C-alpha cells in the first residue's frame, strides 16, 4: 500500500527548509504589516501541521529556546524519523505527534500562538482540510498567526495536465513505488513532448516546465503530484474559507510580495491600488504576477498598531548581516517579474552600516538617505531580507544551545544549511 487517505506514504518528504515559516520571521512580517504579533520574548507555543521529517521544526526549536514546538503528521515513518533526530540533537522543547488532523483537533486542547502548514492544504482530502480548520478555530489564540502555503491559480493551471499523467501512471501501477511511478510518468511526458503532442505544441512553455521537473528529486515530485486530491485554488476562495475559522488574511510571508511597487508590473499598480475589494485585489495580484503558489499569513482577531505604536515596534528591530551580504554599491535583485536594480545611493550606505555590525531600524534611519524616508528604509531592508542578505535578530536574550548538535547532524548529511540561532533561523549555504 502506497497511499493513505489518498496521499502517498511510501516515501519520505525530502528535507526542505523554508525561512518564512520560522516564528521570528512571521512575527516580524506581521509587525511590518501593521499588526500586533504574538509576544515571542515570553514562552510561546508553535505547531506545524504536516511536519514530515521535521527539519523546519527542528531548526525552530533549536534556535528559539523560549518556544515549545509541536509537529503533527499522519505518516508514522515521518514522525519516527523526526523524533529520532530531535533526540539525537538533544532538543528538549519539541514534540512530534502521530495523528490525523481531525483526530488532533478532537483530542488536543492546549492553544498555540503560531500554527504553520506547508505543502498540505492543496494536496489533502476534504476530511483533512476540515481537520485543519477545526484546529485553527479551536487552538489558535487571539492575535495568533497562521502560515498557510498552497498552490494557486492562475500559474498552477499549467501543471494540471502534467499532474494528471503522473497521477494516472501511479494509479495504474500500484505495485511500483511512488518514486518509480514518477520516473515512468516523466519518461512518458518526455516521449509526448518529443513527438509533437498537441499539449506541448500549443503550450511551448510546458516543455521548459517538464525539463525543470526532470531535474527534481523524485521523492519531492511524488509528494507534490501523486496525491488523489491535487487542487490549486484561487486565493480569494481560500481567504473566504478560512474566515470561517475566525482568522483574517493580513499579508504574505514573502516580504517581497507585500510591496506592490516591486512585485507587480508598474502599469498595473494603480489598478490594484484603486480596487476597493480585498478579494479582488488579491485576485488581480495573482494574475499580475502569474502566481503559482502563495504563502499567506492570517491572524485571529488582528489588532492594528497605531502610528506611534508602529514606529516604536519597528524601531526596535535589529538586523544582522548574513555571510553573503554583497559589497556596497548597486544591487541586482532577480525577482519573479524580472531584474530590479537597487540604486547604489540607497544601498551603499545601508550595506556599509550593516557590514560594520548589527544595527537597529532606529539607528539605520539616522542615515541621511533615510532620515525623512522610513518607508524607503523598510522596503530596502525587506528586499535584503528577501534575498537572504540580512535577517532580524530574535528579541529575547535567552541563549540557544541545542543548535550545536543539530548543526553537526546537518553537516553529516551535507545539507547546504547553516543555523543562525541569534536570528532564530537557518540560511542556505
JOQUIZI-V248122 format. One record per residue. N is the residue number from 1. OMEGA is omega as a letter, one per 30 degrees, with the letter a starting at -180 (999 if undefined). Layout:
n=N omega=OMEGA
n=N omega=OMEGA
This chain:
n=1 omega=l
n=2 omega=l
n=3 omega=l
n=4 omega=a
n=5 omega=l
n=6 omega=a
n=7 omega=a
n=8 omega=a
n=9 omega=a
n=10 omega=l
n=11 omega=a
n=12 omega=l
n=13 omega=a
n=14 omega=a
n=15 omega=l
n=16 omega=l
n=17 omega=l
n=18 omega=a
n=19 omega=a
n=20 omega=a
n=21 omega=a
n=22 omega=a
n=23 omega=a
n=24 omega=l
n=25 omega=a
n=26 omega=l
n=27 omega=l
n=28 omega=a
n=29 omega=l
n=30 omega=l
n=31 omega=a
n=32 omega=l
n=33 omega=l
n=34 omega=a
n=35 omega=l
n=36 omega=l
n=37 omega=l
n=38 omega=a
n=39 omega=a
n=40 omega=l
n=41 omega=l
n=42 omega=l
n=43 omega=a
n=44 omega=a
n=45 omega=a
n=46 omega=a
n=47 omega=l
n=48 omega=l
n=49 omega=a
n=50 omega=a
n=51 omega=a
n=52 omega=a
n=53 omega=l
n=54 omega=a
n=55 omega=l
n=56 omega=a
n=57 omega=l
n=58 omega=l
n=59 omega=a
n=60 omega=a
n=61 omega=a
n=62 omega=a
n=63 omega=a
n=64 omega=a
n=65 omega=l
n=66 omega=a
n=67 omega=l
n=68 omega=a
n=69 omega=a
n=70 omega=l
n=71 omega=a
n=72 omega=l
n=73 omega=a
n=74 omega=l
n=75 omega=a
n=76 omega=l
n=77 omega=l
n=78 omega=a
n=79 omega=l
n=80 omega=l
n=81 omega=a
n=82 omega=a
n=83 omega=l
n=84 omega=l
n=85 omega=l
n=86 omega=l
n=87 omega=a
n=88 omega=a
n=89 omega=l
n=90 omega=a
n=91 omega=a
n=92 omega=a
n=93 omega=a
n=94 omega=l
n=95 omega=l
n=96 omega=a
n=97 omega=l
n=98 omega=a
n=99 omega=l
n=100 omega=a
n=101 omega=l
n=102 omega=l
n=103 omega=l
n=104 omega=l
n=105 omega=a
n=106 omega=a
n=107 omega=a
n=108 omega=a
n=109 omega=a
n=110 omega=a
n=111 omega=a
n=112 omega=l
n=113 omega=a
n=114 omega=l
n=115 omega=l
n=116 omega=l
n=117 omega=a
n=118 omega=l
n=119 omega=a
n=120 omega=a
n=121 omega=a
n=122 omega=a
n=123 omega=a
n=124 omega=a
n=125 omega=l
n=126 omega=l
n=127 omega=l
n=128 omega=l
n=129 omega=l
n=130 omega=l
n=131 omega=l
n=132 omega=l
n=133 omega=a
n=134 omega=l
n=135 omega=a
n=136 omega=a
n=137 omega=a
n=138 omega=a
n=139 omega=l
n=140 omega=a
n=141 omega=l
n=142 omega=a
n=143 omega=l
n=144 omega=a
n=145 omega=l
n=146 omega=l
n=147 omega=a
n=148 omega=l
n=149 omega=l
n=150 omega=l
n=151 omega=a
n=152 omega=l
n=153 omega=g
n=154 omega=a
n=155 omega=a
n=156 omega=a
n=157 omega=a
n=158 omega=a
n=159 omega=a
n=160 omega=a
n=161 omega=l
n=162 omega=l
n=163 omega=a
n=164 omega=l
n=165 omega=a
n=166 omega=a
n=167 omega=a
n=168 omega=l
n=169 omega=l
n=170 omega=a
n=171 omega=a
n=172 omega=l
n=173 omega=a
n=174 omega=a
n=175 omega=l
n=176 omega=l
n=177 omega=l
n=178 omega=l
n=179 omega=l
n=180 omega=l
n=181 omega=l
n=182 omega=a
n=183 omega=l
n=184 omega=l
n=185 omega=l
n=186 omega=l
n=187 omega=l
n=188 omega=l
n=189 omega=l
n=190 omega=l
n=191 omega=l
n=192 omega=a
n=193 omega=a
n=194 omega=a
n=195 omega=l
n=196 omega=l
n=197 omega=a
n=198 omega=l
n=199 omega=a
n=200 omega=l
n=201 omega=a
n=202 omega=a
n=203 omega=a
n=204 omega=l
n=205 omega=a
n=206 omega=l
n=207 omega=l
n=208 omega=l
n=209 omega=l
n=210 omega=l
n=211 omega=l
n=212 omega=l
n=213 omega=a
n=214 omega=l
n=215 omega=a
n=216 omega=l
n=217 omega=a
n=218 omega=l
n=219 omega=l
n=220 omega=a
n=221 omega=l
n=222 omega=l
n=223 omega=a
n=224 omega=a
n=225 omega=a
n=226 omega=l
n=227 omega=l
n=228 omega=a
n=229 omega=a
n=230 omega=a
n=231 omega=l
n=232 omega=a
n=233 omega=l
n=234 omega=a
n=235 omega=a
n=236 omega=l
n=237 omega=l
n=238 omega=a
n=239 omega=l
n=240 omega=l
n=241 omega=a
n=242 omega=l
n=243 omega=l
n=244 omega=l
n=245 omega=l
n=246 omega=l
n=247 omega=a
n=248 omega=l
n=249 omega=l
n=250 omega=l
n=251 omega=a
n=252 omega=l
n=253 omega=l
n=254 omega=a
n=255 omega=l
n=256 omega=a
n=257 omega=l
n=258 omega=a
n=259 omega=a
n=260 omega=a
n=261 omega=l
n=262 omega=a
n=263 omega=a
n=264 omega=l
n=265 omega=a
n=266 omega=a
n=267 omega=l
n=268 omega=a
n=269 omega=a
n=270 omega=l
n=271 omega=a
n=272 omega=a
n=273 omega=a
n=274 omega=a
n=275 omega=a
n=276 omega=a
n=277 omega=l
n=278 omega=l
n=279 omega=l
n=280 omega=l
n=281 omega=a
n=282 omega=l
n=283 omega=l
n=284 omega=l
n=285 omega=l
n=286 omega=l
n=287 omega=a
n=288 omega=a
n=289 omega=a
n=290 omega=a
n=291 omega=l
n=292 omega=l
n=293 omega=l
n=294 omega=l
n=295 omega=a
n=296 omega=l
n=297 omega=l
n=298 omega=l
n=299 omega=l
n=300 omega=a
n=301 omega=a
n=302 omega=l
n=303 omega=a
n=304 omega=l
n=305 omega=l
n=306 omega=a
n=307 omega=a
n=308 omega=l
n=309 omega=a
n=310 omega=a
n=311 omega=a
n=312 omega=a
n=313 omega=a
n=314 omega=a
n=315 omega=a
n=316 omega=a
n=317 omega=l
n=318 omega=a
n=319 omega=l
n=320 omega=l
n=321 omega=l
n=322 omega=a
n=323 omega=a
n=324 omega=l
n=325 omega=a
n=326 omega=l
n=327 omega=l
n=328 omega=a
n=329 omega=l
n=330 omega=a
n=331 omega=l
n=332 omega=l
n=333 omega=a
n=334 omega=a
n=335 omega=l
n=336 omega=l
n=337 omega=l
n=338 omega=a
n=339 omega=l
n=340 omega=l
n=341 omega=l
n=342 omega=a
n=343 omega=a
n=344 omega=a
n=345 omega=l
n=346 omega=a
n=347 omega=l
n=348 omega=l
n=349 omega=a
n=350 omega=a
n=351 omega=l
n=352 omega=l
n=353 omega=a
n=354 omega=l
n=355 omega=a
n=356 omega=l
n=357 omega=l
n=358 omega=a
n=359 omega=l
n=360 omega=l
n=361 omega=l
n=362 omega=l
n=363 omega=a
n=364 omega=a
n=365 omega=l
n=366 omega=l
n=367 omega=a
n=368 omega=a
n=369 omega=a
n=370 omega=a
n=371 omega=l
n=372 omega=a
n=373 omega=l
n=374 omega=l
n=375 omega=l
n=376 omega=l
n=377 omega=a
n=378 omega=l
n=379 omega=a
n=380 omega=l
n=381 omega=a
n=382 omega=l
n=383 omega=l
n=384 omega=l
n=385 omega=a
n=386 omega=a
n=387 omega=l
n=388 omega=l
n=389 omega=l
n=390 omega=l
n=391 omega=l
n=392 omega=l
n=393 omega=l
n=394 omega=a
n=395 omega=l
n=396 omega=a
n=397 omega=a
n=398 omega=a
n=399 omega=l
n=400 omega=a
n=401 omega=a
n=402 omega=a
n=403 omega=a
n=404 omega=l
n=405 omega=l
n=406 omega=l
n=407 omega=l
n=408 omega=l
n=409 omega=l
n=410 omega=l
n=411 omega=l
n=412 omega=a
n=413 omega=a
n=414 omega=l
n=415 omega=a
n=416 omega=a
n=417 omega=l
n=418 omega=l
n=419 omega=l
n=420 omega=a
n=421 omega=l
n=422 omega=l
n=423 omega=l
n=424 omega=a
n=425 omega=l
n=426 omega=l
n=427 omega=l
n=428 omega=l
n=429 omega=999
